[in-house]
Amino acid sequence: MREDAVVADSTSPDEELMRALYEEHAGPLLAFVLRLVAGDRHRAEDVVQETLLRAWRNAGQLQRATGSVRPWLVTVARRIVIDSHRSRQARPQEVDAAPLESMPAADEIDRALRLMTITEALGDLSAAHREALIETYFKGRTVSEAAEVLRVPAGTVRSRVFYALRSLKLSLEERGVTA
C-alpha cells in the first residue's frame, strides 16, 4: 500500500471538504478580496483564511446547500473586509513612538515647568524687588555687591529681598507651588 493512500484513508470528511473548497475557491476568492483591500496581499490572505475557517465551522450547512458555495464564500469575505474596516475606524489611530523617544526626560520637563512658574511669579513682583532678587539669588552677589550694582544702600537691598521673597512665596502659592 502506498503512503499517500494511507494519508488519503485517514482524512476526515471535514478535511476533504476543506481541501476541495481551497482547491476550487481559494484562487478566485483571493483575487476578489485583493480588489476589496486595495491590493494588500497579506490582508487578503488573512481574509481568505478567515472565510475558509468560517466555511469549515459551517461545514454541515454548506454540504446541505444546493449549487455552488462560492456566493456564500464571497459574501462572507466581503463582510469580513467591511467589519475589519469598521473596527479600524472605531479604534483610535496608532501613533508612532519615535516622537515620544525624542522628548526630554521627566526631570528636564519638571525643571522647565519650575523655571516657567518662577519666571511668571517673578513677573508679579515690582521692578525694584525683582532686581534685588536677581542680583542676590540668581547672580549670587552679596548684599553689598548688589547695593553697588543697584546704586542703593545695603539696608534697602536687604529690605527689598525680604519683601520680594515674601511676595514671591505668595505668588507661587497662588500657582499651586508649595514648599
C-alpha positions as CSV (number, residue, x, y, z in Angstrom):
1,M,0.0,0.0,0.0
2,R,1.3,3.4,-0.9
3,E,2.0,6.1,1.7
4,D,-0.3,8.7,0.1
5,A,-3.1,6.1,0.0
6,V,-2.7,5.7,3.8
7,V,-2.9,9.5,4.2
8,A,-6.0,9.7,2.0
9,D,-7.7,7.0,4.0
10,S,-7.0,8.8,7.3
11,T,-8.6,12.1,6.2
12,S,-11.9,13.1,7.7
13,P,-14.8,14.4,5.7
14,D,-14.2,17.9,7.1
15,E,-10.6,17.8,5.8
16,E,-11.8,16.6,2.4
17,L,-14.3,19.4,2.3
18,M,-11.7,22.0,3.2
19,R,-9.3,20.7,0.6
20,A,-12.0,20.8,-2.0
21,L,-13.1,24.3,-1.0
22,Y,-9.5,25.5,-1.0
23,E,-8.6,24.0,-4.4
24,E,-11.8,25.2,-6.1
25,H,-12.4,28.6,-4.5
26,A,-9.2,30.0,-2.8
27,G,-7.7,31.4,-6.0
28,P,-10.8,33.3,-7.3
29,L,-11.6,34.3,-3.7
30,L,-8.1,35.8,-3.2
31,A,-8.4,37.7,-6.5
32,F,-11.8,39.1,-5.3
33,V,-10.6,40.1,-1.9
34,L,-7.4,41.7,-3.3
35,R,-9.6,44.2,-5.1
36,L,-11.5,44.9,-1.9
37,V,-8.4,45.6,0.2
38,A,-6.6,47.7,-2.5
39,G,-4.0,45.1,-3.3
40,D,-2.8,44.4,0.3
41,R,-1.9,40.7,-0.2
42,H,-1.3,39.9,3.4
43,R,-4.7,41.3,4.4
44,A,-6.3,39.5,1.5
45,E,-4.8,36.2,2.5
46,D,-6.0,36.7,6.1
47,V,-9.5,37.4,4.8
48,V,-9.5,34.2,2.6
49,Q,-8.2,32.2,5.5
50,E,-10.9,33.5,7.8
51,T,-13.5,32.9,5.2
52,L,-12.4,29.3,4.7
53,L,-12.3,28.9,8.5
54,R,-15.9,30.1,8.7
55,A,-16.8,27.7,5.9
56,W,-15.3,24.8,7.9
57,R,-17.3,25.9,11.0
58,N,-20.4,25.8,8.9
59,A,-19.5,22.6,7.0
60,G,-22.8,20.9,7.7
61,Q,-24.8,23.8,6.3
62,L,-22.5,24.0,3.2
63,Q,-22.8,20.3,2.5
64,R,-26.6,20.5,2.5
65,A,-26.6,23.6,0.2
66,T,-27.5,23.1,-3.4
67,G,-25.4,24.7,-6.1
68,S,-22.1,26.5,-5.7
69,V,-20.9,27.7,-2.3
70,R,-18.9,30.5,-4.0
71,P,-21.6,33.1,-3.5
72,W,-21.7,32.2,0.2
73,L,-17.8,32.5,0.4
74,V,-17.8,35.8,-1.5
75,T,-20.5,37.2,0.8
76,V,-18.6,36.1,4.0
77,A,-15.3,37.5,2.6
78,R,-16.9,40.9,1.8
79,R,-18.4,41.1,5.3
80,I,-15.1,40.3,6.9
81,V,-13.5,43.1,4.9
82,I,-16.3,45.5,5.9
83,D,-16.1,44.5,9.6
84,S,-12.3,44.9,9.6
85,H,-12.6,48.4,8.0
86,R,-15.3,49.4,10.6
87,S,-13.2,48.2,13.5
88,R,-10.2,50.1,12.3
89,Q,-12.3,53.3,12.0
90,A,-13.7,52.8,15.6
91,R,-10.2,52.4,17.2
92,P,-8.1,55.4,17.8
93,Q,-5.2,55.8,15.3
94,E,-2.0,54.3,16.5
95,V,0.8,56.7,16.9
96,D,4.5,56.4,16.1
97,A,6.6,56.1,19.2
98,A,9.6,58.0,17.6
99,P,8.5,61.5,18.7
100,L,8.0,60.3,22.2
101,E,11.5,58.9,22.3
102,S,12.9,62.4,21.4
103,M,11.0,64.0,24.3
104,P,13.2,65.2,27.2
105,A,13.4,63.2,30.4
106,A,10.8,63.8,33.1
107,D,13.3,65.7,35.3
108,E,14.1,68.1,32.4
109,I,10.4,68.7,31.9
110,D,9.9,69.3,35.6
111,R,12.8,71.7,35.6
112,A,11.4,73.6,32.7
113,L,8.0,73.8,34.3
114,R,9.5,75.1,37.5
115,L,11.5,77.7,35.7
116,M,8.4,78.8,33.8
117,T,6.4,79.1,37.0
118,I,9.2,81.0,38.8
119,T,9.6,83.4,35.8
120,E,5.8,84.1,35.9
121,A,5.9,84.6,39.6
122,L,8.9,87.0,39.3
123,G,6.8,89.0,36.8
124,D,4.3,89.7,39.6
125,L,6.9,91.5,41.7
126,S,7.7,95.1,41.5
127,A,10.8,96.0,39.4
128,A,12.8,97.0,42.5
129,H,12.0,93.8,44.3
130,R,12.7,91.7,41.2
131,E,16.1,93.4,40.6
132,A,17.2,92.8,44.2
133,L,16.3,89.1,44.0
134,I,18.0,88.7,40.6
135,E,21.2,90.3,41.9
136,T,21.4,88.4,45.1
137,Y,19.8,85.0,44.4
138,F,20.3,84.4,40.7
139,K,23.6,86.2,40.1
140,G,24.9,85.2,43.5
141,R,26.1,88.6,44.6
142,T,26.4,89.6,48.2
143,V,24.1,92.4,49.6
144,S,27.0,94.9,49.4
145,E,27.8,94.0,45.8
146,A,24.1,94.1,44.8
147,A,23.8,97.5,46.5
148,E,26.7,98.8,44.4
149,V,25.2,97.5,41.2
150,L,21.7,98.8,42.0
151,R,23.1,102.1,43.4
152,V,21.1,101.8,46.7
153,P,22.1,101.4,50.3
154,A,22.7,97.8,51.5
155,G,19.8,98.1,54.0
156,T,17.5,98.8,51.1
157,V,18.7,95.7,49.3
158,R,18.1,93.6,52.4
159,S,14.6,95.1,52.8
160,R,13.7,94.6,49.1
161,V,15.0,91.0,49.2
162,F,12.9,90.3,52.3
163,Y,9.7,91.7,50.8
164,A,10.4,90.2,47.4
165,L,10.8,86.7,48.9
166,R,7.5,87.1,50.8
167,S,5.7,88.3,47.7
168,L,7.3,85.6,45.6
169,K,6.1,82.9,48.1
170,L,2.5,84.2,47.9
171,S,2.7,84.3,44.1
172,L,4.0,80.7,43.9
173,E,1.3,79.5,46.3
174,E,-1.4,81.1,44.1
175,R,0.1,79.0,41.3
176,G,-0.2,75.8,43.3
177,V,3.5,75.6,44.3
178,T,4.0,74.8,48.0
179,A,7.2,74.5,49.9
